[in-house]
């Protein structure tokens, strides 16, 4: 296993240098155990009343990202705090650590991951571990290991132990030859980033395992996700978060995409709701394994106009980043999600005006608290 150990070490080093301020360490595991290789039994954890049909036992890998933490909160409200285990290879913030069960889990360590699934009677697995596009392009071998080898580990364990498996996909799974307006569930994809290629690979492997081995694999292609809880990190769709921060702080916003660049977007609450709904949908209702989901589609200019209804003095300028623009020009302008709406009743709650009002409600409150302090 020296290759796996070397890759795991590389992942740790990358995360330590990511600038997020949280190094990689083996964290004491509350409610489960202190060793990532020996998940010790805990009386209070394992004595929770549990019905397999009513309350699945859930594991979320790569759980310290924006979606993992939000999903854990939603699932714990629905299934009970102790039935949802959040995992990652990074140290969690205190509020995350004390909000429910957390465990160290490295998806490249097959034996450890299998022990976690077996010892904690996991029945649902949400696989969020992945290197995203910018990091992946900077280190393709590492992205290949995490996004593809890690996926294979998860697929094998999920198949062996009869888990219901969710793996997210993305608008990044499409490429310049894909139909863009609208983009259907089934079409030519051909992405040009290792991240996009790995997502297409995940979609196809999950479908293969479903038909070959009977794995209950489910996948959603997410549009750009907008949340007040996350800080923009330089991604292609991050302008749609940055504009709110700049409107509150400076009243000036410089967009790095062209004003008429249309992309599908979604508020995080809709994203998490869709994820839970597709996992709870009866298997016989699903006509496919991977679905597009959509809520809204807008351009930077349309978003700016809606924001200016709340902050009329906001000044918007455009300084186009050619790299981000080139990526955006290969992505869908609109998602066709009619199959999701037909098969399992998908329906979004947030349109553009509702999104903008909600973002200002959260960020405006945070800003006033900061100023008071």
N, C-alpha and C positions, 0 to 999 in steps of 0.2 A: 503493500500500500504506500510506497514512498511518493508516488506521483500525487495521490490524493492529499497526503500530508503537506507536500510542497505547495499545492494549489490553495489549501486551506490557510497556510501561512501567508501566501500572497494576498488572499482576500483580507485577512486581518490587517496586514500592512497597508493595503489600499484604504480601508476604512479608517485606520488611524490617521492617515494623512489627508482625509477628505475635507478637513476644515470644519467639521460639524462639532468639534469640541468634545467628542466622547470617544475615547479609545476603546479598543476591543479587549475584553477581559472575560474570564469565566466568572459569572455572577452567582452569588448564593441564591438558590432557587427557593422562593417562599412557597410553602404548601406542597412542594413536590420532593425536593432533595437538593444536595449541594454539588453533586457530580454530574457532568454532562454525559458520562458513560454508564453510571449506575443511578437510575431514577428511583430513589428510595421511596418506599411506601409511607404515606402520611395518614394517620388515622382520621383527622378532620377532613382531609381531602377525599379520601376513598370511601368515607362513610356517607357521602351525600346520596340522598334518595334519587334513584335514576331509573328511568324507563327508556329503553333503547328506541322505542317507537315515538315517544313523546318528546324526549330531550336528548338529542345527539350529543356525544362527547366530541368536542371540536379542538383541532390543533391549527394554529395559524403560523405558517413559516414566514420569515422576513417581516415580522409583525410590527417592527418599530417605525415603519414608514407611515405616511399620512393615512393611507387606507387601512392598514392593519390595525392601528390603534382605534380608529373610528369603528371598524367592523367589530372588534372585540367588545367595545362598549355596547353596540347594538345587540349582538348575540347574547351577551351576559344579561341584558334586560329581558330577553326572550326566553333563554334556556337556563338561567341561573349562573351566578358568578363562577362557581367552581367547575362548571361544565365546559368552560372555554379557556384553553391554554394559549397564551401568547408566547411566541418564541422568536429568537434572533441570536446573532453572534456578537451583538453590541450590548453595552450596559444601558439599561433603561433609566429614564428619568424617575425620580421618586414617585411622582404622581401616577406613573404607569405601573411601577413595581408594586405599589400598594393598592392598586385598583382591582387586582385579581391575579390568578396563577400566572407566573412567568417562568420560563425555562430556557436555558442555553441549548440551542439546537443548530448544528451545522449540516446543511443539506448534502454536503460532499462526504459526510461521514455516514455511510449507509447503515452500519451496525448500530450506531447511536440513535439514528432516526427511527430505525425499526424497533429498538428497545422502548423508545418514548411512545410509539404507537401501541405496542403490545401492553406495556405496563400501565398505561393510562386508558386502555380500552377505547381508543379513538375510533370514531365512526365517520366523522366528516373532517376533511383536510382542505384548508384554503392555502394555496401555494403562491405566496407573494414574493418569495426570494428571487431577485434578479438584479443584474447590473443594467442600468438604463442606458439610453442611446449615447450620450456624450462620453461617459466613462467607458462604455463598451468599445467605442471607436478608438479610444486611446489605448486600450489593452484588449485586443481581439482574443488572444488565447485564454485570458482570464474570463472574459464574457462567455466564451464557448464552454468553458468548464462549469461556470455557475449556472448559466441559462440553459444549457443543453444536458451536460452530465448530471447536474443537480436535478433537472426535470426527470431524467431517466430513473434516478434513485426513487423519486417520489412516485412515479408511475408504477414501478415494480412493487413497492411497498403497498401502495393503494390497491393494486390488483391482487396481491397475495392475501391481504387482510380484508378484502371486500369493503373498502372505504368508498364513500361518495366524495369525489375529488373536484375541486374548483380551481382552475388556472385562468387568470385574467389575460386577455389579449388587449389590443390597442389599435388606434388609427395608424400607428407606425407599422402595422403588418401589411399595409398597402404600399404600392409603389407608383412610379410615373405612368405605367401602362394600365393602371386600374381605372375603371370608370369613377368619376369624381362627384357627379351631381345628378342623381344620387348614387351612392355606393351600395350595391346589394350585398346580401350575406355571402353569396357564391359568385365569385368573379376572379379574374386574373389578379394576383397580388404582387409578386416580384419586388419586395422591398430592397433597398440598397444600404441598409445598416445591419450590423450583426444583431442588434437588438430586434429589429423587424424580422430578420431571417429566423431568429430563435423563437419568435412568437408564432410565425407560420408553422415552424417545426412542432411547437407545442400543440397547436390546433390539430395538426394532422396526426401526430402520435397519439393524442388523446382519443381522437376518433377511431384510429386503428385499434387501440387497446379496448375500446368499447365493443367494436364488432368482432375482434379476435378473441378477447378474454372475458367480455361481459362487464368491463369496468364502467361504473356509473360516473362518467366524465362529463363535466359541464363547464362551459366557457362563455364569457361575454367579451366583446370588443368594446373597450371603454373609449369614449371621446376625450377631449381635454377636460380634466377635472379641476373645478374651482372650489377653493375652501379658504375661509377666513383664518383657519388654524395654521396654514402653511405659509412659509416665506418663499417668495419667488427665487428660483435657483438658476435662472439663465436658460431655461428650456424654451422650446419654440412657442408653446401656448402660455408661457408664464406672464406675458404682457397683460393677460386678462385678470391676473391677480395684482401685478405691480401697479396698475392704474389706480386701484383703490387706495393703496398705501401712499402713493404720491399725491393723490387728490387731497388726502387728509393732512399729510405732513408739509407739503410745499406748494400745492396748487398748480404744479407744473408736471406734465408727463410727456416723456419722449418714447414713442413706440418704435420697435425695431422691425416691424412688419409693414408692408404697404397697407394703406387705409382700406383697400377693397379686398383684402385677403380673408376669404370666408372659410371658417373651420367649425366643425361640430363641437359643442361644449356641453357641460353638465355640472350642476351643483352637487357637491359631495353627498348630501343627504339622498338625492335621487340615485346616485351611483351605489351607495350602500344598500338602499332599499331594493334595487334591481338585483343585486348580488344575493341577498337573502331570498327574494322571491323565486329566482331561478333554481336555487338549491332546494326550496320547499316544494317546487312544482312536481306533480306526479310524473313519473318516468314516461308513462304512456302519453302524456300531453306534449312531450318534446319531439318535434319532427326532425331536429338536428341537434348537434352537440355544441356548436358555436353560433352565437347570435350577435348581431349588431344591436346596440341600444342607443337611443338618441333622445335628447330633450329639446335642444335649441341649436341654432347655427347662426353665427353673426360675424361681422367684420369688425376690425378695430374702430372704424369710423362710427358704426352703429352702436358699439359699446360706449364710446366716448360721448355720444349724444345722449345716451341714457344716463350716464354718470353726471353729465352737466345739468341734468334736471335736479340733482341733489346738490351739486357744487357748481353753480353757474360760472364762477370765476376761473374754473379749471382751464389752463392753457395746454393744448395738445399739439405736439410737433412730431415729425416722422424722420427718423434716421435709420434707414433700412440696413439690416445686417444680412449680407448676401448669403451667408451659410444657412441661417435660420429661414430666410425666405425661400431658398432652394428646397429645403426640407418641406416647408409648408405647401409649396407648389406641387408636391407629389402626394399630398395627403387628401383624404376625402373632404369635399366641401359640405356635403350633407350625407348622413347615414340613412339608409332605408332600413327601418326596423319593424316593418309590418309583420314579419314572422314572429317576433317576440310579442308583439301586441296581440296577435291572433292566438298563439299557442299557449301562453301562460299569463295573459292579461296585463302585460307591461303597460304602465301609464305613468308619465312623469308628473311631478308636482310644480316644478320651478320653470317659469319662462324667463325671458331677459329682464323685464321690469321687476319681477319677484326676486330674481337673483341679485340685482343691484341693491334693492331695498334691504335684503337680508345681509349682504356683505357690509353695508354701511351701518346696519344695526349692531353687528358684532365689532367691527373695527372702530367705529365711532365710540362705543363704550370703552374699548381697550385704550383708546387715545385719551379719553377724559380721565380714566383711572391713572394712566401714566403721568398726565399733567398734574393731577392732584398730589401724587406721590412726590 
